[in-house]
Amino acid sequence: MNSTHEKLAQSLKLTLDEDQLTNCMRCGFCQTACPTFIETGLEAASPRGRIALMKAVVDGLMEPDESFRSQMDLCLGCRACEPACPSDVKYGQLIEQTRAAIAAEKPYSMPVRIVRKTFLQGVFPHRRRLKLIGKTLSFYQKSGLQKFARNSGAMKLFPDHLQQLEQALPDVSGDGLEELWSKAGFPYRRETTGSGSGLMVIPAAGDTVGRVGMFRGCIMDVMFAPTNVNTVRLLRQAGFEIVIPEEQVCCGALHAHAGEMGDAKQLAGRNIWAFGEANVDYIASNAGGCGALLKEYDHLMHAEPDERLSQAAVRFADQVKDISELLHNLGRPLEPIHAEAGKDDAAVAVTYQDSCHLLNVMRVQEEPRQLMSQLPGVQLCELQGAEVCCGSAGIYNLTQTEMSTTLLDHKMEHVEATGAKVIVTSNPGCLLQMKWGIERAGLQNGVEAVHLADFLAKQVRMEDQLD
């Protein structure tokens, strides 16, 4: 065994949770839920197979060579295996622990290290830099540069999948949630916490049923800021007072999935402090990937030496709710705009693609569907394989493009079979992937992909009306 493999093997022995490794009974129930196993048929590409590889390394039976790493990288991290597992094996924890050991002991190539360092450390944790990217994207789209890049053939210098992804980019405003809300003239006030950090507080429309901290996210607030606005409008209409802590940062999900656990914990600590000072009843997420990690801050921070922080993480995790849970289970009912509509011949055909982490980690499945199916004039068409990952998985569609596009193309075949004109989802990565899938399938003139909050905002009466 060479020195690099030996160091990685030792690191895995120290890092991996042995109880979780031995809990796996090798029953195979996870295989029918695993997208990469379904596509390849390879045992090593299944959760059971990957756990076997991890245990073989820990037991000294194999080297953690390049083939070992490639199977760990091929995993989507969708965690569909967890609900299917009769032994409740925490596979998500095992794959993150493995990737953390790989990131620490077996460095990536120089280009990959530069990209990881640039975005994971240099961009996502810093709100001002994220806003600068948003402003730059907005200028690119509105100045004519985007049109020039497409018409001149400059985009052909990039791989096909990047050209298609560029086509699927939403219109970026350049402003975040707070800026868009204040510019719209909607009601709010400023408050200051005991430590001097700022809060934007938006009153409920009518009687208040609860105080909700809005997690605005990083990608959400750069590329999908209007969706954040619609989320707040819906929560406000449902009777929630919304609080937006200025000091909140990126959730750390991309860092955790990439094995950068130290950075993920640092970001988590800042969010726990920011929302703890806001004195909220719930913490709202409108991004399945973010919500899943926020919901697991208790696990992420359980070994922290500061007991107060680990206890605060437990309270934080317990408060996290997806917007569909808040709207359907805890808020006042929303009033449809077209109360008398609903005949089949006038209904809009809509299908729903589950966010993997919303479904498999937060265990939210029925609430989004019930919110939509209760709307007059909406015909919800169930999507075959809606629970199967679309292939986005953070930055998976950039790092594992072949598998990602295979999954996406199969997904779009099922979408076409529904006859739906609207694909609704609850995660920004899934939304971009669905938009990309529409481009790949040539359906851009008949099918659109929208976030659940944006879809609902067009269907219900709200006090705050957008121009």
Disulfide bonds with the S-S distance in Angstrom:
none
